[in-house]
Amino acid sequence: MHETVQYFNLVSRKKNAGYTGRGISIAQTQCITVMNALKIIGIILIIIGVAMLATGGFHFKEKKKILDTDAIDISRTETKIVTWPRIAGVVVIVGGLALLLLNRNDKGSVA
């Protein structure tokens, strides 16, 4: 019984000090979570950048009403084109790579 009380006191002190019970503190766990989020964001940015380079833009159709009366509705469909420069795709890819490299460099200092 005496050992159980000592173990309980040790566990409660560790929880009060921010200990998670897995050998790392709560602050380190939060840091790992942020790093995983940065890794995911970096991968998403790389995918978006590659898509930007591959497509160069997109187009959509917009319907505009010219005349709207009870008897006649006259409308016209316009095709709108949205383009972006190729350098924008390269910048997004470089940003994603930077996040991945930042994540990789900080990984050794957490544990």
Residue, then its C-alpha position, 0 to 999 in steps of 0.5 A: m500500500h505504501e508503494t501505491v501511495q508513492y506511485f500516485n504522488l509521483v504520477s500527480r507531480k508529473k502531471n502537474a509539471g506537464y508530463t504526459g506519461r509517454g516520456i515527453s512533456i506537453a510542450q514537446t507534444q504541442c511542438i510535434t503537433v505544430m511540426n506535423a501541421l507544417k509538414i502537411i501544409g508544406i505537402i499541400l503547397i507543393i501539390i498546389g504549386v505543381a497544379m499551378l504549373a501544369t494548368g496555368g489557369f482556369h476558365f469559367k462561364e458566366k451568364k449575364k442577363i441583357l434584357d429581362t421582361d415578362a415576355i422575353d429573357i435575353s441573356r449572354t454567356e461569357t467565358k472568363i479566363v483566370t491565368w496566373p504567371r508560372i513564377a507563382g507556381v514556382v514560388v508556391i512550390v519553394g514555400g512548400l519545400a521551405l516548410l518541409l525543410l524547416n520541419r526536418n531541421d527542427k525534428g532533431s531538437v525536439a526529442 
